[in-house]
């Protein structure tokens, strides 16, 4: 297990991605840098000529991150990297028609000190499992989530709405990108899940909670991916499971 010099915890993690059983190109990308306490999932859109480019642009922008002396500066830097990825994607769209319509979600988990910070845009999610209870730390930037927040959809309708794939915020689709940022204090044994919607589209939260709790982070990661693929695998699916242990 690699250790982060900027965290009060040791971290173990596993990251897996699969193209699924229907698509020919994996437009998901992920980042796993345990030594820095940094993980990310990006889910591209725009077709095989563009979606994978957008998600890779997000991950590449984060890949060279180095923690700064002050936590606030590190978080600002991570946000700036997502904003730079947004500008790069927009420039590619402007310069080459093949990239028209491309964009990517971004879900980032950064562990430092006794905290985990989450940064996100789009509907890729970050969950925390603590004492057997699953909590979603991100809120989808999607049409159905906005309808649900306004009271126009029930819980059941939210889970099965035909417009569930329409997102309202993503990297590379608008000149101004607003990145949501939140944090949580870490406890020993906390388990975090980062995933693209290829997982959550087929697995309800109750099943995610049960499967995430089983075995090691690697075993849980493999089981979640396998279960999603067994439900049809209609989309690319990326899963990262991260667990804390007090030093």
C-alpha positions in Angstrom: 0.0 0.0 0.0 1.3 3.5 -0.9 1.1 6.2 1.7 0.2 9.8 1.4 2.5 12.3 3.1 -0.3 14.8 3.4 -2.9 12.7 5.2 -3.4 11.4 8.7 -4.5 8.1 7.2 -3.1 5.3 5.1 -5.1 4.6 2.0 -5.8 1.5 0.0 -7.6 1.6 -3.3 -8.6 -0.2 -6.5 -9.7 1.3 -9.8 -11.3 -0.6 -12.7 -12.9 0.4 -16.0 -14.8 -1.6 -18.6 -16.2 -0.7 -22.0 -19.4 -2.7 -21.3 -21.2 -5.1 -23.6 -22.7 -2.6 -26.0 -20.3 0.2 -26.8 -17.1 -0.2 -28.8 -15.1 2.6 -27.2 -14.5 3.3 -23.5 -15.2 7.0 -23.1 -14.5 6.8 -19.3 -11.1 7.7 -17.8 -9.8 7.5 -14.3 -6.9 8.6 -12.1 -5.6 6.7 -9.1 -2.7 8.4 -7.2 -2.7 6.9 -3.7 0.6 8.5 -2.9 -0.9 11.9 -3.3 -4.4 11.0 -1.9 -6.0 11.8 -5.3 -8.5 9.9 -7.3 -10.8 10.9 -10.1 -13.4 9.6 -12.6 -14.3 11.3 -15.9 -17.1 10.1 -18.1 -16.8 11.5 -21.6 -19.7 12.2 -24.1 -19.8 13.1 -27.7 -19.2 9.8 -29.5 -16.1 7.7 -30.1 -14.3 10.6 -31.8 -14.7 13.0 -28.9 -15.9 11.6 -25.6 -12.7 9.7 -24.8 -10.7 12.8 -25.8 -12.7 14.9 -23.3 -12.4 12.5 -20.4 -8.7 12.0 -21.0 -8.2 15.8 -21.1 -9.8 16.0 -17.6 -7.6 13.2 -16.2 -4.4 14.6 -17.8 -5.1 18.0 -16.3 -5.2 16.4 -12.8 -2.3 13.9 -13.3 0.5 16.4 -12.7 -1.1 17.8 -9.5 1.3 18.3 -6.6 0.0 19.2 -3.1 0.8 22.7 -2.0 1.7 24.0 1.5 -1.8 25.2 2.3 -4.9 23.0 1.8 -6.9 25.9 0.4 -4.2 26.4 -2.3 -4.3 22.7 -3.2 -8.1 22.8 -3.6 -7.9 26.0 -5.7 -5.2 24.3 -7.8 -7.4 21.2 -8.4 -10.3 23.5 -9.4 -8.0 25.5 -11.7 -7.0 22.3 -13.4 -10.6 21.4 -14.1 -11.2 24.9 -15.5 -8.1 24.5 -17.7 -9.4 21.2 -19.0 -12.7 23.0 -19.8 -10.8 25.6 -21.8 -8.8 22.9 -23.6 -11.9 21.0 -24.6 -13.6 24.2 -25.9 -10.5 25.0 -27.9 -10.5 21.6 -29.5 -14.2 21.9 -30.4 -13.6 25.3 -32.0 -10.6 24.0 -34.0 -11.9 20.7 -35.3 -15.5 19.8 -36.1 -14.9 16.2 -35.2 -14.9 17.2 -31.5 -18.3 18.9 -31.8 -20.5 18.1 -28.9 -17.8 16.6 -26.7 -17.6 17.0 -23.0 -16.9 15.1 -19.8 -18.0 14.7 -16.2 -15.5 15.0 -13.4 -15.6 13.6 -9.9 -12.5 14.1 -7.8 -11.6 12.9 -4.3 -8.6 14.5 -2.5 -7.4 13.3 0.9 -5.3 15.6 3.0 -4.9 15.8 6.8 -8.0 14.4 8.4 -10.3 15.5 5.5 -11.4 14.4 2.1 -12.4 17.0 -0.4 -14.8 16.3 -3.3 -14.9 18.4 -6.5 -17.3 17.5 -9.3 -19.2 18.6 -12.4 -21.8 16.3 -14.0 -23.4 13.1 -12.8 -20.4 10.9 -12.0 -20.7 10.2 -8.3 -18.8 10.0 -5.0 -20.2 8.0 -2.1 -19.0 7.3 1.4 -19.7 4.1 3.3 -19.4 4.6 7.1 -20.5 2.0 9.7 -22.5 0.2 7.0 -24.4 3.4 5.9 -24.0 4.7 2.4 -24.1 8.5 1.8 -23.8 10.3 -1.6 -21.3 13.1 -1.2 -22.0 14.6 -4.7 -25.3 15.8 -6.2 -25.9 15.0 -9.9 -25.9 18.0 -12.2 -28.7 16.5 -14.3 -32.1 17.4 -15.6 -33.9 14.8 -13.5 -32.1 15.8 -10.4 -33.2 19.4 -10.9 -36.8 18.2 -11.5 -36.5 16.1 -8.3 -35.3 19.1 -6.3 -38.3 21.1 -7.5 -40.6 18.3 -6.3 -41.6 17.3 -9.9 -40.4 13.7 -9.5 -40.8 11.0 -6.9 -37.9 8.8 -5.7 -39.2 6.0 -8.0 -39.5 8.3 -11.0 -36.0 9.8 -10.4 -34.5 6.3 -10.5 -36.1 5.3 -13.8 -36.8 8.5 -15.7 -36.0 8.3 -19.5 -34.1 11.6 -19.4 -31.7 10.4 -16.7 -28.8 10.7 -19.1 -29.2 14.5 -19.7 -26.7 16.4 -17.7 -26.8 20.1 -17.0 -23.1 20.7 -16.3 -19.9 19.2 -17.6 -16.3 20.0 -18.6 -16.0 21.3 -22.1 -19.6 22.4 -22.9 -19.8 26.0 -21.8 -17.3 28.9 -21.5 -17.9 29.2 -17.7 -17.7 26.0 -15.7 -18.8 26.0 -12.0 -17.2 23.2 -10.0 -19.0 22.2 -6.9 -16.7 21.6 -3.9 -17.4 20.0 -0.5 -15.5 18.1 2.2 -16.0 15.5 4.9 -13.9 14.6 8.0 -12.5 11.1 7.6 -12.8 8.3 10.1 -10.9 5.1 10.3 -12.5 2.5 8.0 -14.4 4.9 5.8 -14.8 3.6 2.3 -15.3 5.9 -0.6 -16.7 5.0 -4.0 -16.1 7.0 -7.2 -18.1 5.8 -10.3 -19.5 6.7 -13.6 -23.2 6.4 -14.2 -22.6 3.0 -15.9 -22.6 1.6 -12.4 -25.5 3.6 -10.8 -27.8 3.3 -13.8 -28.1 -0.5 -13.1 -27.5 -0.8 -9.4 -29.7 1.0 -6.8 -28.1 2.5 -3.8 -29.2 -0.3 -1.5 -27.3 -2.8 -3.6 -24.3 -0.5 -3.9 -24.2 -0.2 -0.1 -24.2 -3.9 0.3 -21.6 -4.7 -2.3 -19.3 -1.8 -1.3 -19.1 -3.3 2.2 -17.9 -6.7 1.1 -14.3 -7.8 1.3 -11.2 -5.7 0.6 -11.4 -2.6 -1.6 -10.1 -4.7 -4.5 -12.8 -7.3 -3.9 -15.5 -4.7 -3.5 -14.4 -2.9 -6.7 -14.4 -6.2 -8.7 -17.8 -7.2 -7.4 -19.4 -3.9 -8.1 -18.1 -3.9 -11.7 -19.0 -7.5 -12.3 -22.5 -6.9 -11.0 -23.1 -3.9 -13.2 -21.8 -5.8 -16.2 -24.1 -8.7 -15.3 -27.1 -6.4 -15.5 -26.5 -5.7 -19.1 -23.4 -3.6 -19.3 -25.1 -1.1 -21.6 -22.6 1.7 -20.9 -19.0 2.2 -20.0 -18.5 1.6 -16.3 -15.7 2.8 -14.1 -15.4 2.1 -10.3 -12.8 3.3 -7.8 -13.0 2.0 -4.2 -10.9 3.8 -1.6 -10.5 2.9 2.1 -8.9 4.8 5.0 -6.9 3.3 7.9 -5.7 5.3 10.8 -1.9 5.5 11.0 
